[in-house]
């Protein structure tokens, strides 16, 4: 996780603002990012960082918005092993992404 993410988490905590952190916990096979890659979500849906982009990141974003609302941590399995249409797909791997509310 980058220093910028840590800084934003610390500042959000001091202001009582919500943030949700999505972190790649485990990968198998070919994935766009490896364990430790993080995305920090704000209440308005904007974010900083990346866990790989494309449809996999969109799936994680949606689950992170749920965590923003209910505060419950969750793990999302992003399966990139099935060939799908589009140029933004990287096939061949699986990512387990842990999502948790870290501020607010």
Backbone as ProteinMPNN parsed JSONL, in Angstrom:
{"seq_chain_A": "XXXXXXXXXXXXXXXXXXXXXXXXXXXXXXXXXXXXXXXXXXXXXXXXXXXXXXXXXXXXXXXXXXXXXXXXXXXXXXXXXXXXXXXXXXXXXXXXXXXXXXXX", "coords_chain_A": {"N_chain_A": [[0.852, -1.169, 0.0], [0.48, 2.231, -0.754], [2.129, 5.221, 0.446], [0.51, 7.445, 0.12], [-2.076, 6.378, 0.323], [-2.104, 5.53, 3.004], [-1.817, 8.031, 4.226], [-4.195, 9.323, 3.431], [-6.086, 7.668, 4.703], [-5.446, 8.11, 7.411], [-5.992, 10.892, 7.602], [-8.74, 10.896, 6.981], [-9.724, 9.412, 9.127], [-9.156, 11.161, 11.24], [-10.932, 13.209, 10.675], [-13.31, 11.938, 10.874], [-14.423, 10.77, 8.629], [-15.713, 8.387, 6.306], [-13.99, 5.579, 4.912], [-13.165, 2.922, 2.721], [-11.19, 0.085, 2.36], [-9.85, -1.936, -0.118], [-8.056, -4.798, -0.58], [-5.826, -6.822, -2.363], [-5.606, -10.023, -1.398], [-4.771, -12.579, -2.014], [-3.456, -14.323, -4.821], [-3.823, -16.386, -7.702], [-2.396, -17.869, -10.483], [-2.385, -15.987, -13.59], [-2.743, -12.646, -13.003], [-3.829, -9.19, -12.95], [-2.746, -7.625, -10.882], [-0.806, -8.186, -7.914], [-0.736, -9.803, -4.641], [-1.315, -7.53, -1.999], [-1.782, -5.232, -3.451], [-3.797, -2.322, -3.484], [-6.923, -0.529, -3.142], [-8.522, 2.427, -2.332], [-11.565, 3.493, -1.247], [-13.858, 6.192, -1.412], [-16.758, 7.83, 0.16], [-18.283, 9.015, -1.911], [-17.882, 7.401, -4.06], [-15.612, 7.753, -5.571], [-12.154, 6.84, -5.947], [-8.807, 5.92, -4.967], [-5.739, 4.436, -5.989], [-5.362, 1.001, -7.17], [-6.61, -2.234, -8.037], [-6.28, -3.548, -10.295], [-7.97, -2.821, -12.42], [-10.51, -2.728, -15.057], [-13.27, -5.09, -15.472], [-13.051, -6.722, -13.206], [-12.12, -4.981, -11.203], [-14.311, -3.29, -11.151], [-16.262, -4.989, -10.13], [-15.261, -5.415, -7.548], [-15.347, -2.761, -6.649], [-18.128, -2.366, -6.501], [-18.839, -4.136, -4.412], [-17.315, -2.969, -2.414], [-18.657, -0.563, -2.1], [-20.939, -1.537, -0.909], [-19.877, -2.372, 1.538], [-19.188, 0.129, 2.47], [-21.696, 1.101, 3.071], [-22.865, -0.806, 4.907], [-20.821, -1.514, 6.646], [-19.752, -4.024, 6.972], [-17.072, -6.316, 6.695], [-15.804, -8.082, 3.841], [-14.968, -10.706, 1.531], [-14.051, -10.823, -1.816], [-14.081, -12.868, -4.608], [-12.388, -12.705, -7.499], [-12.683, -13.959, -10.527], [-10.772, -14.644, -13.176], [-10.486, -16.565, -15.048], [-12.227, -17.415, -16.979], [-12.731, -16.989, -20.415], [-13.678, -13.871, -21.752], [-15.492, -11.4, -23.605], [-13.923, -8.442, -24.907], [-11.248, -6.06, -24.535], [-10.149, -5.443, -22.085], [-9.78, -7.55, -20.399], [-7.987, -9.869, -18.474], [-7.12, -13.022, -18.688], [-6.945, -16.116, -16.869], [-6.302, -16.217, -14.162], [-6.999, -15.975, -10.594], [-8.181, -13.765, -8.134], [-8.291, -13.039, -4.7], [-9.928, -10.696, -2.882], [-9.83, -8.681, -0.116], [-12.107, -6.724, 1.645], [-12.597, -3.921, 3.674], [-13.898, -1.633, 6.097], [-12.131, 1.165, 6.976], [-12.114, 3.625, 8.102], [-14.27, 6.06, 9.646]], "CA_chain_A": [[0.0, 0.0, 0.0], [1.303, 3.427, -0.889], [2.117, 6.23, 1.508], [-0.653, 8.309, -0.107], [-3.257, 5.713, 0.876], [-1.998, 5.631, 4.467], [-2.051, 9.424, 4.588], [-5.62, 9.613, 3.29], [-6.794, 6.944, 5.772], [-5.197, 8.838, 8.663], [-6.728, 12.156, 7.561], [-10.175, 10.581, 7.045], [-10.009, 9.01, 10.507], [-9.132, 12.347, 12.107], [-12.115, 14.01, 10.37], [-14.499, 11.105, 11.037], [-14.977, 10.451, 7.315], [-15.65, 6.965, 5.972], [-13.163, 5.059, 3.83], [-13.15, 1.466, 2.618], [-9.964, -0.389, 1.742], [-9.903, -3.233, -0.783], [-6.674, -5.257, -0.725], [-5.64, -8.153, -2.931], [-5.056, -10.86, -0.334], [-4.172, -13.789, -2.572], [-3.655, -14.503, -6.261], [-3.418, -17.659, -8.307], [-2.334, -17.721, -11.932], [-2.102, -14.677, -14.171], [-3.649, -11.593, -12.545], [-3.263, -7.878, -13.259], [-1.985, -7.147, -9.727], [-0.474, -9.257, -6.974], [-1.121, -9.587, -3.237], [-0.875, -6.255, -1.439], [-2.326, -4.108, -4.227], [-4.929, -1.774, -2.736], [-7.798, 0.514, -3.656], [-9.177, 3.103, -1.219], [-12.825, 4.041, -1.725], [-14.488, 7.296, -0.667], [-18.219, 7.705, 0.158], [-18.891, 9.446, -3.175], [-17.583, 6.414, -5.09], [-14.283, 7.939, -6.143], [-11.154, 6.026, -5.262], [-7.41, 6.055, -5.327], [-5.127, 3.118, -6.031], [-5.972, 0.066, -8.113], [-6.36, -3.665, -7.857], [-6.085, -4.121, -11.611], [-8.79, -2.229, -13.467], [-11.456, -3.554, -15.788], [-14.484, -5.613, -14.844], [-12.722, -7.229, -11.866], [-12.098, -3.841, -10.296], [-15.694, -2.814, -11.04], [-16.945, -5.916, -9.211], [-14.765, -5.098, -6.203], [-15.88, -1.437, -6.316], [-19.527, -2.535, -6.111], [-18.838, -4.749, -3.079], [-16.762, -1.976, -1.486], [-19.742, 0.38, -1.815], [-21.801, -2.227, 0.061], [-19.182, -2.271, 2.83], [-19.315, 1.532, 2.876], [-23.033, 1.263, 3.633], [-23.192, -1.673, 6.05], [-19.678, -1.659, 7.538], [-19.322, -5.424, 7.085], [-15.98, -6.735, 5.821], [-16.136, -9.199, 2.954], [-13.955, -11.121, 0.568], [-14.573, -11.007, -3.164], [-13.249, -13.693, -5.474], [-12.437, -12.22, -8.877], [-12.273, -15.093, -11.359], [-10.374, -14.2, -14.511], [-10.126, -17.764, -15.817], [-13.164, -17.608, -18.093], [-12.568, -16.002, -21.485], [-14.805, -12.97, -21.917], [-15.27, -10.421, -24.659], [-13.374, -7.156, -24.499], [-9.795, -5.976, -24.465], [-9.673, -5.137, -20.735], [-9.805, -8.769, -19.6], [-6.77, -10.665, -18.389], [-7.643, -14.328, -18.303], [-6.017, -17.126, -16.408], [-6.02, -16.208, -12.729], [-8.035, -15.689, -9.608], [-7.752, -12.885, -7.049], [-9.14, -12.906, -3.522], [-9.774, -9.305, -2.46], [-10.451, -8.427, 1.192], [-12.664, -5.373, 1.709], [-12.893, -3.548, 5.056], [-14.04, -0.215, 6.408], [-10.955, 1.528, 7.779], [-12.345, 4.929, 8.717], [-15.659, 6.484, 9.664]], "C_chain_A": [[0.902, 1.238, 0.0], [1.16, 4.355, 0.313], [0.908, 7.158, 1.364], [-1.924, 7.691, 0.463], [-3.252, 5.793, 2.393], [-2.344, 7.044, 4.931], [-3.548, 9.752, 4.511], [-6.448, 8.898, 4.365], [-6.66, 7.699, 7.088], [-5.995, 10.14, 8.719], [-8.237, 11.918, 7.655], [-10.572, 10.186, 8.464], [-10.071, 10.23, 11.416], [-10.351, 13.245, 11.88], [-13.421, 13.227, 10.54], [-15.182, 10.753, 9.728], [-14.779, 8.968, 7.009], [-14.681, 6.702, 4.823], [-13.247, 3.54, 3.889], [-11.905, 1.075, 1.837], [-10.197, -1.772, 1.157], [-8.463, -3.636, -1.087], [-6.643, -6.646, -1.339], [-4.921, -8.987, -1.878], [-4.313, -12.067, -0.886], [-4.433, -13.821, -4.068], [-3.201, -15.9, -6.654], [-3.441, -17.474, -9.812], [-2.021, -16.3, -12.352], [-3.162, -13.667, -13.744], [-3.004, -10.236, -12.808], [-2.433, -7.287, -12.129], [-1.768, -8.319, -8.787], [-0.907, -8.873, -5.56], [-0.508, -8.291, -2.723], [-1.373, -5.054, -2.204], [-3.609, -3.634, -3.551], [-5.649, -0.667, -3.488], [-8.508, 1.104, -2.447], [-10.383, 3.857, -1.749], [-13.353, 5.121, -0.795], [-16.01, 7.151, -0.742], [-18.893, 8.102, -1.159], [-18.6, 8.497, -4.336], [-16.253, 6.604, -5.783], [-13.287, 7.116, -5.343], [-9.761, 6.387, -5.727], [-6.777, 4.681, -5.206], [-5.848, 2.24, -7.036], [-5.676, -1.368, -7.699], [-6.299, -4.344, -9.22], [-6.938, -3.576, -12.731], [-9.799, -3.206, -14.058], [-12.649, -4.018, -14.976], [-14.225, -6.152, -13.443], [-12.714, -6.103, -10.851], [-13.5, -3.281, -10.099], [-16.495, -3.691, -10.083], [-16.542, -5.629, -7.765], [-15.304, -3.739, -5.754], [-17.311, -1.562, -5.808], [-19.624, -3.124, -4.701], [-18.299, -3.776, -2.032], [-17.809, -0.922, -1.134], [-20.729, -0.234, -0.823], [-21.182, -2.151, 1.456], [-19.253, -0.847, 3.353], [-20.653, 1.739, 3.58], [-23.245, 0.466, 4.915], [-22.043, -1.911, 7.022], [-19.137, -3.072, 7.665], [-18.154, -5.731, 6.152], [-16.431, -7.917, 4.966], [-14.935, -9.528, 2.085], [-14.627, -11.367, -0.764], [-13.573, -11.859, -3.932], [-13.458, -13.211, -6.902], [-11.833, -13.313, -9.753], [-12.014, -14.61, -12.779], [-10.026, -15.379, -15.414], [-11.041, -18.001, -17.008], [-12.912, -16.562, -19.166], [-13.847, -15.18, -21.641], [-14.472, -11.98, -23.021], [-14.686, -9.138, -24.087], [-11.873, -7.209, -24.341], [-9.267, -5.768, -23.06], [-9.643, -6.369, -19.837], [-8.435, -9.439, -19.628], [-7.206, -12.016, -17.863], [-6.54, -15.213, -17.735], [-5.797, -17.158, -14.916], [-7.231, -15.893, -11.883], [-7.429, -14.793, -8.53], [-8.78, -12.95, -5.925], [-8.871, -11.505, -2.966], [-10.555, -9.103, -1.155], [-10.857, -6.967, 1.245], [-13.049, -5.076, 3.154], [-13.046, -2.048, 5.174], [-12.911, 0.156, 7.353], [-11.079, 2.89, 8.428], [-13.837, 5.207, 8.701], [-16.512, 5.673, 10.545]], "O_chain_A": [[1.939, 1.277, 0.663], [0.2, 4.275, 1.08], [0.345, 7.606, 2.362], [-2.759, 8.399, 1.025], [-4.279, 6.091, 3.004], [-3.073, 7.227, 5.906], [-4.098, 10.38, 5.415], [-7.411, 9.466, 4.881], [-7.645, 7.903, 7.797], [-6.599, 10.462, 9.742], [-8.936, 12.665, 8.34], [-11.634, 10.58, 8.947], [-10.951, 10.319, 12.272], [-10.764, 13.965, 12.789], [-14.507, 13.781, 10.371], [-16.38, 10.468, 9.706], [-13.78, 8.373, 7.415], [-14.569, 7.496, 3.889], [-13.381, 2.951, 4.961], [-11.601, 1.654, 0.793], [-10.681, -2.672, 1.843], [-7.737, -2.91, -1.766], [-7.351, -7.546, -0.887], [-3.781, -8.701, -1.512], [-3.336, -12.525, -0.293], [-5.493, -13.401, -4.533], [-2.326, -16.5, -6.029], [-4.422, -16.966, -10.356], [-1.469, -15.513, -11.584], [-4.337, -13.811, -14.08], [-1.78, -10.132, -12.882], [-1.504, -6.522, -12.388], [-2.471, -9.326, -8.863], [-1.382, -7.763, -5.319], [0.66, -7.994, -2.976], [-1.39, -3.95, -1.661], [-4.414, -4.448, -3.098], [-5.082, 0.024, -4.334], [-9.041, 0.362, -1.622], [-10.252, 4.745, -2.59], [-13.308, 4.994, 0.428], [-16.514, 6.432, -1.605], [-19.959, 7.581, -1.488], [-19.019, 8.751, -5.465], [-15.802, 5.718, -6.509], [-13.551, 6.742, -4.201], [-9.568, 7.062, -6.738], [-7.225, 3.853, -4.412], [-6.813, 2.662, -7.673], [-4.644, -1.669, -7.099], [-6.268, -5.572, -9.302], [-6.655, -3.846, -13.898], [-9.921, -4.349, -13.618], [-12.997, -3.437, -13.948], [-15.093, -6.05, -12.576], [-13.247, -6.256, -9.751], [-13.844, -2.844, -9.001], [-17.314, -3.189, -9.314], [-17.388, -5.605, -6.871], [-15.679, -3.583, -4.592], [-17.674, -0.944, -4.808], [-20.415, -2.648, -3.886], [-18.77, -3.76, -0.894], [-17.849, -0.439, -0.002], [-21.293, 0.475, 0.011], [-21.881, -1.897, 2.437], [-19.367, -0.639, 4.561], [-20.733, 2.468, 4.569], [-23.749, 1.002, 5.902], [-22.257, -2.45, 8.107], [-18.166, -3.301, 8.387], [-18.225, -5.445, 4.957], [-17.34, -8.656, 5.344], [-14.014, -8.726, 1.932], [-15.654, -12.042, -0.835], [-12.37, -11.601, -3.908], [-14.56, -13.295, -7.445], [-10.627, -13.557, -9.721], [-12.938, -14.215, -13.49], [-9.35, -15.21, -16.428], [-10.671, -18.709, -17.944], [-12.88, -15.368, -18.866], [-14.951, -15.724, -21.661], [-13.302, -11.753, -23.331], [-14.926, -8.792, -22.93], [-11.296, -8.257, -24.051], [-8.064, -5.897, -22.835], [-9.494, -6.235, -18.622], [-7.809, -9.556, -20.681], [-7.619, -12.133, -16.709], [-5.365, -15.074, -18.077], [-5.141, -18.081, -14.433], [-8.318, -15.593, -12.378], [-6.311, -15.027, -8.071], [-9.986, -12.92, -6.169], [-7.737, -11.169, -2.625], [-11.766, -9.32, -1.096], [-10.064, -6.079, 0.932], [-13.741, -5.87, 3.792], [-12.408, -1.285, 4.448], [-12.748, -0.46, 8.406], [-10.226, 3.27, 9.229], [-14.577, 4.677, 7.872], [-17.711, 5.929, 10.65]]}, "name": "protein", "num_of_chains": 1, "seq": "XXXXXXXXXXXXXXXXXXXXXXXXXXXXXXXXXXXXXXXXXXXXXXXXXXXXXXXXXXXXXXXXXXXXXXXXXXXXXXXXXXXXXXXXXXXXXXXXXXXXXXXX"}
